[in-house]
Amino acid sequence: MAKGTTSNLHIRRRLLVIFFLLAFLLVALVFRLGWVQFVMAEELQQKAWEQWNRSIPTRSSRGSIYDRNGNLLAGSATVETVMALPSQVTDPYFTAKALAPVLEMDEDRIYELITQERAAVYVKRKVDEETAKEVRLLNLPGITFTHETKRFYPNGSLLSQLLGFVGTDQGWSGLEIYYEDILKGRDGNIVYPTDNRGREIPGVRRYIPPKEGLDLYLTIDETIQFIVERELSRAMIEYEPERAMGIAVDPRTGGILAAASKPDFDPNNYNDYDKEYWRLFPVTDTFEPGSTFKLVTLCAAIEENLYNENEYFFCSGASTVAGHTIRCWTSDRGGHGSISFLEAVLGSCNPAFIQLGEKVGVDKLFEYMRAFGFGSKAGLDYPGEGSGLIFSPEQVGPLELATSSFGQGVSVTPLQQVMFVSAIANGGYLMRPYFTKEIRAPGDGTVERRSPEIVRQVLSKDTSARVTRIMEEVVKTGSGINASIEGYRIAGKTGTAQKVGPDGAYLGGDYILSFIGFAPAEDPQIV
């Protein structure tokens, strides 16, 4: 083959390789362009948006809380927050020095905030109107404002432990934290474009409004709550106890009408109080109930047809069980003597209830305790609900059966007690307790309405009616006579329990005193 022919062949081959290489590169470039345009478009657009734009958050208005009659219990007011846009602060030293006395902040701290490499930073949140006015008059480059809401409680300490309070950005206790996701709403933004140095391009701001939180309407009755808290405060002054607490329920629905304990706190200034006062003790804390718990034994005995109020019993003032002496409160005068079982209930005789508990038996008695909700949480819409403690069947010997039958050695919450007695009052039905009856969107009607929920039927109507009559007699002539009110039929039961010390031993002279009841007995409206 001629030399010229060979040379031409090599050239053609090289051109062909170059052609295919260029064609491949062109296809790859087209593919890459398509990938960028269609697959990565959204991601790149978002990154570009973030580079071109900055935003200032605008907080949503927190939902309000009302009582069952529409009275405001917790609301929000709009306030201003001082913010800095660091890229627009021209003289950080001068700005910090000017702001420090107005905001009552350390100058170095302000300088540290306004020199951060961020689009926007909070300098001081939720300032009063006068402070905001003074900052505006300074007319400092890079210093701006955003709107936030500040929580307020118009009734001060009323319902403080139930409502809880809101910290800087969210609920910290009570219903405020339990319903945080419902109350908080959704934040908005003020969006503005910037140049390549992060400086705002004026006149093109865009406002994305926040979405308001939902409102809560509670089962609480503000008037009943006020009365309960007034009487607890009176008891604190008159008797000087470590604590006083109360809870009121509508037995027909399970809705809580009032709940409180003293001492309490003002949620508008929560940091001024001991954290010990923040929780709602009738729901979160347990105690030994004493004689009010005898109603469980009475209910079980009547339902199982083991109680005869005309049967007689001799109380010597004490009873010996498994080598332990258990005293009646009348032991210092030789006991009740020969009394009927009705008189034993009216006189709250421990030995009589020990015998009644033995008649019912371990299995049945503890079955009724669990059926009434003791030893487990009731499922209330409040954080930190207590569950109490009762013996498991394998733990129960003669002594545990005896003490449990009159309310010693078990622990309960006041909430459990009041729901148990509600079952007596309403004909035998254990109801699910609740605080919130409606969740509403402002101006948009009801979002969710809660209906009363029956957990289970524990007693027959006949047993409930019979126990109610006995409880009425307790208030008329028995240990609960101080609870009688002329013109009303009231059913109730008193309780006195020794306090337990840190070592588990009972303390001499320290007691927990309680009363539980309902009215009017013929048509119970409140327990």
Secondary structure, DSSP 8 states (H G I E B T S, - for coil): --HHHHHHHHHHHHHHHHHHHHHHHHHHHHHHHHIIIIISHHHHHHHHHHHHEEEEEE------EE-TTS-EEEEEEEEEEEEE-GGG-S-HHHHHHHHHHHHT--HHHHHHHHTSSSS-EEEEEEE-HHHHHHHHHH--TTEEEEEEEEEE-TTTTTTHHHH--B-SSSB-SHHHHHTHHHHS-B-EEEEEEB-TTS-B-TT--EEE--B---EEEES--HHHHHHHHHHHHHHHHHH--S-EEEEEE-TTT-BEEEEEEES---GGGGGGS-GGGSS-HHHH--B--GGGGHHHHHHHHHHTT---TT-EEEE-SEEEETTEEEE-TTGGGT--EEEEHHHHHHTT-HHHHHHHHHHH-HHHHHHHHHHTTTTS----SSTT----B---GGG--HHHHHHHHTT-S-BB-HHHHHHHHHHHHTTSEEE--BSEEEEE-TTS-EEEE----EEEE-S-HHHHHHHHHHHHHHHHHSTTGGG--TT---EEEEEEEEEE-TTS-EEEEEEEEEEEEEB-TTS--B-
